[in-house]
């Protein structure tokens, strides 16, 4: 924890990569849109029904029946997370019915679950060639393009076509907003996040929108969305804490305190106390800030950030000896981290001044 203390507050949107809902990086995770893995849409929602069944006994009927049976077996293996075993059945379904978009989609899912990204990409593309309305394939193909190393232009192309087929789908707009966010195109990203919220307002979408604005340094707008996300978030401590980490740098200090009030109630971690303490400091509540730093040390006596900020608090109160003791502890526990180096520099400076 000490090592990352001075790093950016959280790239929550990077965790929000796929699926229909964003989760925080537990998040935070963060964005495709959520951390939940590739979509597995219900089969009955995929593809168009046959206008007429082939006559019984015909070659087409036999092939269709074989394909359906093989597809059913493949999907059963997928549902039981036996992805390699699903593949031969899905390949057999495709062999007997090459135009079956659903079979190509599920084969893509099997490839993705076994880390064959190239195979997954090819299968999702084939599914969309056969059925451009197959939203699950579009979401998952775009999600592949949004994984590191991201290819946002390709994701934008896929999602734009999908939205032409389903203009009111929140998940498509949210993923498209994320893709534009990667390109730092705040205007287009905002447009699609707003469309997603219009279709389905959720804490997850507010979180992703706020995270994008935070990364773009549009801090006032970010704070507004993150506050709404916080209000709508349940007892997910990881999400609450991530929102708090962004509200502080966004200078929404009272909301930062409120976020960490909730996080600490759920899980009293040392980091949460220090984060709340720094926001209390910015609000001019130095006694409250110091109490938080001291509470953090009780939770984790080796947490360098708590000692460091306690030392700064004592310095502000003109208590150099207490500050020196706290900063010495921070330097000791911080090791070669940035906070450890800063603490030792402060100790050196303060020691010279006291002499």
N, C-alpha and C positions, 0 to 999 in steps of 0.2 A: 504494500500500500504506500509506503513512504516513497518508493521509487517513482511512482507516477503522480505524486502529489502536485507537481508544478506543470503537468501536462494539460492539454486542453480538457475542458470539462467532460464531455463524453461524446463520442461520435455515435450518438444513439441511432441515427438513421442508418448507419452502416450495418447495424444488427437487424434492421427491419428490412429484410430482403425479399421474402417470398410469402405466398399465400394470400388469403383474403383479409387478414387482420394483422395490424402491427402490434408487436409486443415490445416492450422496452427491452431494451438490451438485456434485460435479464437474459435482457434486452438488449433491450435495448438495444432492446434491444432493441437494435436495433435494431433495415428495410428493408429483391422484390419487397414485398410489404411486410412480411413477418419472418420470424426465425423458425417457423414451424416445419420447414421442409416442403418438398414438392407437393402440389395439390393432387388429391385423388378424388376426383369428382364422381358422384354417384352415376352408375352406368345408365340408369334410365333417363338421365338428362342429356346424354350424349347422342348426337346425330339425329337425323330425321327418320321417322318410321317409314317402312316400306309401303308404297302405294298399293302393291299387290304381291302376295307371296308367289314364288314360282310353283308350278304344278308339282305335286308330289311325284317322286320317282324320276324327275328330270335331273340332268347333271348339275344344273344350277341349284336345285333344291338340295341335292346331296352335298355339294360344296358348301352351300350356305349353312347347312346343319353341322357339318364338320367344323366350320369356322366358329360357329356359335359355341359349340361344345368346347373347343380348344380355348376360346376366349374366356369362357366361364372358369375353366380350370386355371388358366393363367391369373385371372383376377383373384381367385381363391388363394393361390400361393402368395400373391402380393399382399393380400389382407393379413396373411399370417407371417409377413416379413421374410418370406423365403424367395428372395428376389431372383437368384440364379436359377432356381427351379421353375420360376414362372416363365423365363425367357423362351425355352423350346416350345411351350404351349402357345405363347403369343406369336412366335414365328410361324408355327403351323397354321394359326388362324389367319395370318397375313398371306401365307402361301395359298390357302384356299379362297381367300377373299381379299385381294390386294388393295381394293378400294375402301376397306374398312378403317375409317379414321380413328375409331375408338381403339382398335387393336394396335395401331401405330402409337397412339398416345400412351397406352399402358406399357408398351415395350419401351418407350422413352422413359417412363417412370422407373421401370426395372433397371434400365441402364444407369439412370441418375443415382438410384439407390445403391448401385454397386460401383459408383465413382467412375463410370464410363461417360464422361461429359460429352465427348464427340459423338458417341452413339446416341445419347439422349437428345442432343441437338438435332441430329439427322432425323430421328424418329418424330420429334415434335414438329419439325418442318413438314415431314410427309403427312402427318395428321392434319395440319392446317391446309396443305395443298388439296387434300381430299374433302375437308370440311372447314372453310374459313370461319365458321361460327363456333368452332370448338374452343370455348373460352379457356378451359383448363390447360389446353396445349399452349395457347398464347401466353397465359400467365407464367407457365413453367419455362417456356422458351425465353421469355423476357427475363425471368429470374436468373437463368443461366448467364445471360448477357450482363446482368447487374452484379453478379458475383465478382470478386477480385480475380484477375484484373478486369475491371468493368469495361463493357462495350456499350455505353449508353446510346449511341446513335442507332445501333442495331436493335436495342430494346425499344427505342422510340418508334422505329419503323414497324415492329411487330405490334406494339400496343396501339398505335394510331389506327392500324387496319382493324384491330379487334374492336376498338371503340366505334368504328363505322358500323360494325355489326350489332353492337350493344352499347349505345351511347349513354345509358343510364347506370352502368355498372360501376359501383364505387371502387371495387378492387382494381379494375383496369385504370381508372383515373388516378388512384393512389400510387400505383406502380409507375405510371407515366410521370406523375409529379416527382417521384423519387429520381427517375432517370434524368429529367430536366435539372433537378437539383445537383446531380453529379456534374453537369455541364456548367454549373453556376448561372443557369438561366432562371433567375428568380421569378421573372414575370410569368413564364410558361409553367414553371413548377407550381406557383401560387394558383394559377388558373385551374390546374387539374386537381390540386388539393381542395380548392373551393368546390369544384364539381363533385368530388368524392364526398365532401361533407354535406353537400346539398342532397345527394342520393342517400347517404347514411351517415349521420353524425355519430361519431364514436370517440372515446378517449384515445384509442389507438391512432386514429387518423389525426386528431389534434396533436398528439405527441410527435408523429412523423413530420407534420407540417411545421410545428415549432422547432424541431431539431434541424430541419432544413434551413429555416430562417436564422437560427442560431449560428449554424455553420457559415451562412452568408453574411453574418455580422449585422443583420437587421434586428437589433436586440429588442427594441420596443415592441415590434410586431411578434417576435419570438416569444417574449414574456407574456403577451396577451394570449397566444395560443397555448402556451405551456400551463398557464394558470387554469384555463378551461380544461386542459387534459388532467391536471391534478385534481380538480373538483370532481371529475367523472371517473377517476381511477379508484378501484377498490383497495384491498389490503395487499397489493403487490409491492412489497418493500423495495425490490430492485427498481421498478419503474418510478416509484415515488422518490427514491434517492437520486436517480438519474435526472429527474425533473429538477430537483433541488440543486444539483450540481450545475445545471444550466441557468437557473433563476438567479443565482448569486452573480456570476459574470454578466448577466443581463441587467444587473443593478435593480432587480426586483427583490430587494433585501427582505422586506416583510414577508413576502410569499416564500422566499427561500427558508426563512425561519419556520413558517407554517409547514412547509414540506418536510423539514427535518424533525419537527415536533412529531409528525405522524410516523416517520421512519423510525425514530428512536423508540417510540411507544411499541412498535412492532418488533424492533430488533436493535437494542442499544449498543451499536458498534462504536468504536473509538472514532473512526473517520466521521461518522454522522455528527457526533458531538463537536468535532473540530470545525466541520463545515458550518454547522449552525452558529458556532462561536464567531467565525469570521463574518457571518452576515449580521450577527448582533453587534459586533464591533462597528460595522459600517452604519448601523442605525444609532450609534452613540451609546449603546448599552455595554460599557466596558465591564462592569461587575458580572453581568450575565455571560459575556463572552469568556471571561476568565473562569467562571464556574464551569462552563462547558469544557474548556481545555483541561481543567483539573479532573472533571468527570471522565474525560477520554483517557487520562493517565491511569485512573483507577481501573478502567476496563482493560487497558493494554499498557502497562508501564514502559514498554519498549517502543511505543508509537512515537516516532521522532517528530512528526508534525505537531503533535499536542505539546511537546516540550518547547518546540520552536515558537509557536504562537503564544504560549504562556510567557516565554521570555520577552517577546515583543510587547505583550501586554504590561509586564512589569516595567519595561523600559518607558512605556508611555506614562506610567504612573510614577516615574522617577525613583524606581527602586532597583538600582544597578546591581546590588549584590544578589538579589533574588533573580534578576534577569540573567546574570552571569551563570548562576547555578542551573537554571532551566536550559539556557542555550548550550551549556557544556553537555548536558544530558542529550540534547538534540543532536549535537555533533557526534557524540559517542554512538547513539543508536542509528543515526542516519547513514553512517558508513560513507560510501562513495557516491551516494545519491546527491541530487542537486540540493535537497534540503539539508543534508549533512554538511555539504561544502559551504552553504550560506551560513549555517549555524556556526561553523568553526571560524569563518571570516568575521562574524559578529563578535565571537568570543575574543578574538585577537584584537579587534578594534576597541572593545569595551575594556579589556584588561589594560591596554595602554592608557586609556582615559582614566581608569580608576587609580593607577599608579601616580 
